[in-house]
Amino acid sequence: MVNPVVFGIIGAGGIANKLHLPELSRLPEVRVKWLFGRREHRLRILSERFGVPCITHDYHDILQDPEVDAVIIATPHPQHVRPGIEALQAGKHVLMQKPLCGDMEEANAFVAAAEGSDRVVLVMPHFSPAVFKARELVRAGKVGKVSGAHCRTSHGGPEVYYAEVRDAFGEKDEDLWFFDSKRASVGALFDMGVYAVANLVAVLGSVVRVMGRATTLAKPTDLEDTATLLLEFENGALGT
């Protein structure tokens, strides 16, 4: 019998509750041993809801456990890079939530750590079967020469998502940190645009030039809530 892959999750928030823990709990070859978070009541709720035996307020407890094979970084994005690099240094495989971060220096540091490690590193978003099929058809030349592509992603805004988080944990107050430029540093382009850009790159390949505009139209923030990019790909195609 093959031993299960043992996971630790760094971040006990909405994305762990909505995505990672439900998905992992359905896989017989996986076991989630650890959960790190700042809020005790969230840790207790998720531990009981998904049968996670160990909880902690110090993510180093996860990294120092030799039984842990892989770590999911599911904290808010300003707290992604440091634990991600430390996880690689501890010899753990890493699944990184999106967006990686809002700072180029931090991003370069994480890329360097990933390239210098023999561990498996996956930075979300992942792709649907439809995207993989489109990539296959384009690369095989079965749709002719692609001159352009368009991908759009959006949702109702952080207040909609965090209302779901509040309800999931039985909380009364919403922590709309994503509207705070000092805490979030980036807005809709990084939060939602990452899906569109990742899909376009997956299908059409590397980008050589980027132009764009961003603005704030509807949300109570000085970060962008609307953005459009024009991407020029290595093969000459254009994407928006």
C-alpha positions as CSV (number, residue, x, y, z in Angstrom):
1,M,0.0,0.0,0.0
2,V,1.3,3.4,-1.0
3,N,1.7,5.9,1.8
4,P,-0.5,9.0,1.5
5,V,1.0,12.4,0.6
6,V,0.9,14.4,3.8
7,F,-0.1,18.1,3.4
8,G,0.0,21.1,5.6
9,I,-2.0,24.2,4.8
10,I,-0.7,27.6,5.7
11,G,-3.8,29.8,5.9
12,A,-7.1,29.0,7.5
13,G,-9.4,31.3,5.6
14,G,-12.1,31.3,2.9
15,I,-10.0,29.6,0.1
16,A,-8.9,26.8,2.4
17,N,-12.5,26.2,3.4
18,K,-14.0,26.6,-0.1
19,L,-11.4,24.9,-2.2
20,H,-8.4,23.2,-0.8
21,L,-9.8,21.2,2.2
22,P,-12.9,19.9,0.3
23,E,-10.8,18.8,-2.7
24,L,-8.1,17.2,-0.6
25,S,-10.6,15.4,1.6
26,R,-12.0,13.6,-1.4
27,L,-8.6,12.1,-2.3
28,P,-7.8,8.8,-0.6
29,E,-4.1,9.2,-1.4
30,V,-3.8,12.5,0.5
31,R,-3.9,13.3,4.2
32,V,-4.0,16.8,5.6
33,K,-2.2,16.8,8.9
34,W,-1.6,20.5,9.7
35,L,-3.5,23.8,9.5
36,F,-2.0,27.2,10.3
37,G,-4.0,30.3,10.9
38,R,-4.2,33.5,13.0
39,R,-7.8,33.1,14.2
40,E,-8.4,30.4,16.8
41,H,-12.1,29.9,16.0
42,R,-11.4,29.4,12.3
43,L,-8.7,26.8,13.0
44,R,-11.1,25.0,15.3
45,I,-14.0,25.1,12.8
46,L,-11.9,23.8,9.9
47,S,-10.2,21.2,12.0
48,E,-13.5,19.7,13.0
49,R,-15.2,20.2,9.6
50,F,-12.4,18.4,7.7
51,G,-10.8,16.2,10.3
52,V,-7.4,18.0,10.4
53,P,-5.6,16.7,13.6
54,C,-3.0,19.5,14.1
55,I,-3.5,23.2,14.3
56,T,-1.0,26.0,15.0
57,H,-0.5,29.7,15.0
58,D,3.2,29.2,13.9
59,Y,3.6,27.8,10.4
60,H,7.1,26.8,11.2
61,D,5.5,23.8,13.1
62,I,4.4,22.6,9.7
63,L,7.7,23.1,8.0
64,Q,9.6,21.4,10.8
65,D,7.4,18.3,10.7
66,P,9.4,15.6,8.7
67,E,6.1,13.7,8.0
68,V,4.8,16.7,5.9
69,D,5.5,16.2,2.2
70,A,3.8,19.2,0.7
71,V,2.5,22.7,1.7
72,I,-0.3,24.8,0.4
73,I,0.1,28.5,0.8
74,A,-3.4,29.9,1.2
75,T,-2.8,33.1,3.1
76,P,-3.6,36.6,1.8
77,H,-1.2,37.3,-1.1
78,P,1.0,39.8,0.8
79,Q,2.0,36.9,3.1
80,H,2.7,34.4,0.3
81,V,6.4,34.6,-0.6
82,R,8.2,34.2,2.7
83,P,6.5,31.0,3.8
84,G,6.7,29.7,0.3
85,I,10.4,30.2,0.2
86,E,10.8,28.7,3.7
87,A,8.7,25.7,2.7
88,L,11.1,25.0,-0.3
89,Q,14.1,25.4,2.0
90,A,12.5,22.9,4.3
91,G,12.3,20.4,1.4
92,K,8.5,20.6,1.0
93,H,6.6,20.6,-2.3
94,V,4.6,23.8,-2.7
95,L,1.2,24.7,-4.1
96,M,1.0,28.5,-4.1
97,Q,-2.3,30.4,-4.3
98,K,-2.7,33.2,-6.7
99,P,-1.7,36.0,-7.0
100,L,1.8,35.2,-6.1
101,C,2.4,38.7,-4.7
102,G,2.3,42.4,-5.6
103,D,6.0,43.1,-5.5
104,M,8.4,42.2,-8.3
105,E,11.4,41.8,-6.0
106,E,9.5,39.3,-3.9
107,A,8.3,37.5,-7.1
108,N,11.9,37.2,-8.4
109,A,13.0,35.8,-5.0
110,F,10.3,33.1,-5.1
111,V,11.2,32.2,-8.7
112,A,14.8,31.9,-7.8
113,A,14.0,29.7,-4.8
114,A,11.8,27.5,-7.0
115,E,14.4,27.1,-9.7
116,G,17.0,26.3,-7.1
117,S,14.9,23.5,-5.6
118,D,14.2,20.0,-6.7
119,R,10.7,20.2,-5.2
120,V,7.5,20.4,-7.2
121,V,6.2,24.0,-7.3
122,L,2.7,24.8,-8.7
123,V,1.4,28.4,-8.7
124,M,-2.3,28.7,-9.3
125,P,-4.5,29.2,-11.2
126,H,-4.7,25.7,-12.7
127,F,-6.4,25.1,-16.1
128,S,-9.7,23.5,-17.1
129,P,-9.8,20.6,-19.6
130,A,-11.2,23.1,-22.2
131,V,-8.0,25.3,-21.9
132,F,-5.8,22.2,-22.3
133,K,-7.8,21.1,-25.3
134,A,-7.5,24.6,-26.9
135,R,-3.7,24.5,-26.3
136,E,-3.5,21.1,-27.9
137,L,-5.4,22.2,-31.0
138,V,-3.4,25.4,-31.4
139,R,-0.1,23.7,-31.0
140,A,-1.1,21.0,-33.5
141,G,-2.1,23.7,-36.1
142,K,-5.6,22.4,-36.3
143,V,-7.3,25.8,-36.0
144,G,-5.1,27.6,-38.5
145,K,-2.8,30.5,-37.6
146,V,-4.2,32.2,-34.5
147,S,-4.1,36.0,-34.8
148,G,-5.8,36.9,-31.6
149,A,-7.7,35.7,-28.5
150,H,-9.8,37.2,-25.8
151,C,-10.4,36.1,-22.2
152,R,-12.4,38.0,-19.5
153,T,-12.7,37.2,-15.8
154,S,-14.7,39.0,-13.2
155,H,-16.9,38.6,-10.1
156,G,-19.0,40.9,-7.9
157,G,-16.1,42.1,-5.8
158,P,-14.3,41.3,-2.5
159,E,-17.4,42.2,-0.5
160,V,-19.3,39.3,-2.2
161,Y,-16.5,36.8,-1.5
162,Y,-15.9,37.9,2.0
163,A,-19.6,37.7,2.8
164,E,-19.3,34.0,2.0
165,V,-16.2,33.8,4.2
166,R,-18.0,35.5,7.1
167,D,-21.0,33.1,6.8
168,A,-18.7,30.1,6.6
169,F,-17.1,30.9,9.9
170,G,-20.2,32.3,11.7
171,E,-18.6,35.8,11.9
172,K,-20.5,39.1,12.1
173,D,-17.9,41.5,10.7
174,E,-16.3,41.5,7.3
175,D,-12.6,42.1,6.9
176,L,-12.5,43.8,3.5
177,W,-8.7,44.1,3.5
178,F,-8.6,43.8,-0.3
179,F,-10.0,47.3,-0.6
180,D,-7.1,48.7,1.5
181,S,-4.2,49.6,-0.7
182,K,-1.7,49.5,2.1
183,R,-2.6,45.9,2.9
184,A,-3.5,44.5,-0.5
185,S,-1.2,46.6,-2.8
186,V,-2.9,45.3,-5.9
187,G,-6.5,45.2,-7.1
188,A,-8.7,43.4,-9.7
189,L,-5.9,43.1,-12.3
190,F,-4.0,40.7,-10.0
191,D,-6.9,39.2,-8.3
192,M,-9.0,38.3,-11.3
193,G,-6.8,39.2,-14.3
194,V,-4.4,36.5,-13.4
195,Y,-6.9,33.9,-14.6
196,A,-7.3,35.5,-18.0
197,V,-3.6,36.1,-18.5
198,A,-2.7,32.5,-17.4
199,N,-5.3,31.0,-19.8
200,L,-4.1,33.1,-22.7
201,V,-0.4,32.3,-22.0
202,A,-1.3,28.6,-21.7
203,V,-2.9,28.6,-25.1
204,L,-0.7,31.0,-27.1
205,G,2.6,30.9,-25.4
206,S,5.1,33.6,-24.1
207,V,4.3,37.3,-24.1
208,V,6.8,39.8,-25.4
209,R,5.0,43.1,-25.0
210,V,2.2,44.4,-22.7
211,M,0.1,47.5,-22.8
212,G,-2.8,48.2,-20.5
213,R,-5.1,50.6,-18.7
214,A,-6.6,50.3,-15.2
215,T,-9.2,52.4,-13.4
216,T,-11.6,52.5,-10.5
217,L,-15.3,52.8,-11.4
218,A,-17.5,51.2,-8.8
219,K,-15.7,50.0,-5.6
220,P,-14.7,52.0,-2.5
221,T,-10.9,51.7,-3.0
222,D,-8.0,53.5,-4.6
223,L,-6.9,50.2,-6.2
224,E,-8.1,49.3,-9.7
225,D,-11.5,47.5,-9.9
226,T,-11.4,47.4,-13.8
227,A,-8.5,46.7,-16.1
228,T,-7.7,45.8,-19.7
229,L,-4.5,44.4,-21.1
230,L,-3.3,44.1,-24.7
231,L,-0.7,41.3,-24.9
232,E,1.6,40.7,-27.9
233,F,2.7,37.1,-28.0
234,E,5.9,35.7,-29.3
235,N,4.2,34.2,-32.3
236,G,2.8,37.7,-33.3
237,A,-0.8,37.1,-32.1
238,L,-2.6,39.6,-29.9
239,G,-4.6,38.9,-26.8
240,T,-6.9,40.9,-24.6
